Amino acid sequence: MELQIKEKNGFQYVEEGTGEVLLLLHGLFGALSNWQDVVSDFARDYRVIIPMLPIYEMPLTKAGVPGLVGYVEEFVAEMGLHQPFTLLGNSLGGHVALVYTLHNPQQVQRLVLTGSSGLFEDSMGSSFPKRGNYGFVQQRVAYTFYDPSLATKDLVDEVFNVTNSNIKVLRIINIARSAQRHNLAKDLGRIQVPTLLVWGLNDTITPPIVAHEFHRLITNSELHFLDHCCHAPMMERPEAFNARLRQFLHSTKHQQVISSVT
């Protein structure tokens, strides 16, 4: 399935399928295509929506986690998503998903985090993108995957083109620093919705200890590790990721039916 980008009142997004909504948020260097396999698998049974976060276009004064959360709130309103939905986030998208959930608990039915920031991340190997250095960008993109061959030339070229723009790099730096400042450790105990944590056992950016800490701090959470997998499980181990996600969606739906009856 090739993802078709739609546009509505200035918002760009992907929308496939019908039914219960799964809203997916990509990371700092991510793209809509990062969720390709989730869309392909779940659009048969769910309405899958992915907004394109304006990471490289938003005003510098708003380039941070709060600004991205505000954007998601505006997008949800524009799309008329009045019923609670399942919110999924990878990396920075997970951080945005967490803050959105804290601000809008009535909107989120379930939460799914994979390689999420919000507690600790080493997004660029302790350094920021170097303009015009293709080798550095190639190394950093490969750092995202257990299997470096997944850092294809197309993917590296996409990130290189972004980091070769001064204004885009400024936004990236602002957002990365904002994510590091917005540590959520003291707030995560307020999240009550069922939460699925799917983590790469070989994640070097948000290491397994971060996943364990999320699991400890989010009361109603379950944690699963995928071996031979780094920071983007839905890309690197799509079948295993989707199996865990489907199991979680089914089991939590069953729990909600039981709780509503009793």
Residue pairs with C-beta under 8 A, 6 or more apart in sequence:
1 16
1 36
1 39
1 40
1 43
3 14
3 16
3 32
3 33
3 36
3 39
3 50
4 14
5 12
5 13
5 14
5 32
5 52
6 12
6 13
6 14
6 15
7 13
8 78
8 79
9 78
11 51
11 52
11 74
11 75
11 78
11 79
12 51
12 52
13 32
13 49
13 50
13 51
13 52
13 75
13 79
14 32
14 35
14 39
14 48
14 49
14 50
15 47
15 48
15 49
15 50
16 39
16 43
16 47
16 48
17 42
17 43
17 44
17 45
17 46
17 47
17 48
18 47
19 45
19 46
19 47
20 46
20 47
20 85
20 86
21 46
21 47
21 48
21 49
21 81
21 83
21 85
21 86
22 38
22 42
22 46
22 47
22 48
22 49
22 85
22 86
22 88
23 49
23 50
23 51
23 76
23 81
23 85
23 86
23 87
23 88
24 35
24 38
24 39
24 48
24 49
24 50
24 88
24 89
24 93
25 50
25 51
25 53
25 72
25 87
25 88
25 89
25 90
25 93
25 94
25 96
25 97
26 32
26 34
26 35
26 50
26 52
26 53
26 90
26 91
26 93
27 34
27 90
27 91
27 92
27 93
27 94
27 115
27 232
28 55
28 91
28 92
28 123
28 172
28 175
28 176
28 179
29 141
29 144
29 159
29 162
30 90
30 91
30 92
30 93
30 232
31 52
31 158
32 50
32 52
34 90
34 232
34 234
34 235
35 48
35 50
35 88
35 90
35 234
36 235
37 234
37 235
37 238
37 239
37 241
37 242
38 48
38 88
38 234
38 238
38 241
38 242
38 245
39 48
39 50
41 238
41 242
41 246
42 48
42 242
42 245
42 246
49 79
49 81
51 71
51 72
51 75
53 68
53 71
53 72
53 93
53 96
54 68
54 71
55 63
55 68
55 171
55 172
55 175
56 162
56 165
56 168
56 171
56 172
58 67
58 68
58 71
58 171
59 67
60 170
60 171
60 174
62 70
63 170
63 171
63 174
63 175
63 178
64 174
64 175
64 177
64 178
64 179
64 182
65 92
65 95
65 96
65 99
65 175
65 178
65 179
65 182
66 99
66 178
66 182
68 92
68 96
68 175
69 96
69 99
69 100
69 103
72 96
72 100
73 100
73 103
73 104
76 104
76 107
81 107
84 106
84 107
84 108
84 109
85 107
85 108
85 109
86 108
86 109
86 110
86 111
86 112
86 249
87 97
87 100
87 101
87 108
87 110
87 111
87 112
88 97
88 111
88 112
88 113
88 114
88 245
89 95
89 96
89 97
89 98
89 112
89 113
89 114
89 116
90 114
90 115
90 116
90 232
90 234
91 115
91 116
91 117
91 121
91 123
91 205
91 206
91 231
91 232
92 117
92 123
92 175
92 179
93 116
94 113
94 114
94 115
94 116
94 117
94 118
95 116
95 117
95 118
95 179
95 182
95 184
97 111
97 113
97 116
98 111
98 113
98 116
98 118
98 184
98 188
98 191
99 118
99 182
99 184
100 107
100 108
101 108
101 111
101 191
101 193
102 184
102 187
102 190
102 191
105 190
105 191
105 192
105 193
108 193
109 193
109 256
110 193
110 194
110 195
110 196
110 248
110 249
110 252
111 191
111 193
111 194
111 195
111 196
111 218
112 195
112 196
112 198
112 245
112 248
113 195
113 196
113 197
113 198
113 214
114 197
114 198
114 199
114 232
114 233
114 234
114 241
115 199
115 200
115 203
115 205
115 206
115 230
115 231
115 232
115 233
116 197
116 206
116 214
117 123
117 179
117 206
118 179
118 182
118 183
118 184
118 188
118 214
119 183
119 184
119 185
119 206
119 210
119 213
119 214
120 206
120 207
120 210
121 179
121 180
121 205
121 206
121 210
122 204
122 205
122 206
123 176
123 179
123 205
124 140
124 176
125 139
125 140
125 143
128 169
128 172
128 173
128 176
129 136
129 137
129 140
129 159
129 162
129 163
129 169
129 172
130 136
130 137
130 163
131 163
131 164
131 166
131 169
132 164
134 156
134 160
137 156
137 159
137 160
137 163
138 151
138 156
138 160
140 159
141 151
141 155
141 156
141 159
142 148
142 151
143 204
143 205
143 230
144 151
144 205
144 230
144 231
144 232
145 151
145 230
145 231
145 232
145 235
145 236
146 200
146 202
146 228
146 229
146 230
146 236
147 228
147 236
150 235
150 236
162 168
162 169
162 172
163 169
163 172
185 213
185 217
188 214
188 217
188 218
189 217
189 218
189 219
191 218
191 219
191 220
192 219
192 220
193 220
194 220
194 221
194 248
194 252
194 255
195 218
195 220
195 221
195 222
196 221
196 222
196 224
196 244
196 245
196 248
197 211
197 214
197 215
197 218
197 221
197 222
197 223
197 224
198 224
198 226
198 233
198 234
198 241
198 244
198 245
199 206
199 208
199 210
199 211
199 223
199 224
199 225
199 226
199 233
200 225
200 226
200 229
200 230
200 231
200 232
200 233
200 236
200 237
201 208
201 225
201 226
201 227
201 228
201 229
202 227
202 228
202 229
202 230
203 210
203 211
203 229
203 230
203 231
204 230
204 231
205 230
205 231
206 231
208 225
211 223
211 225
212 223
214 221
214 223
215 221
215 222
215 223
222 248
224 244
226 233
226 236
226 237
226 240
226 241
226 244
228 236
228 237
229 236
229 237
229 240
230 236
233 240
233 241
234 241
234 242
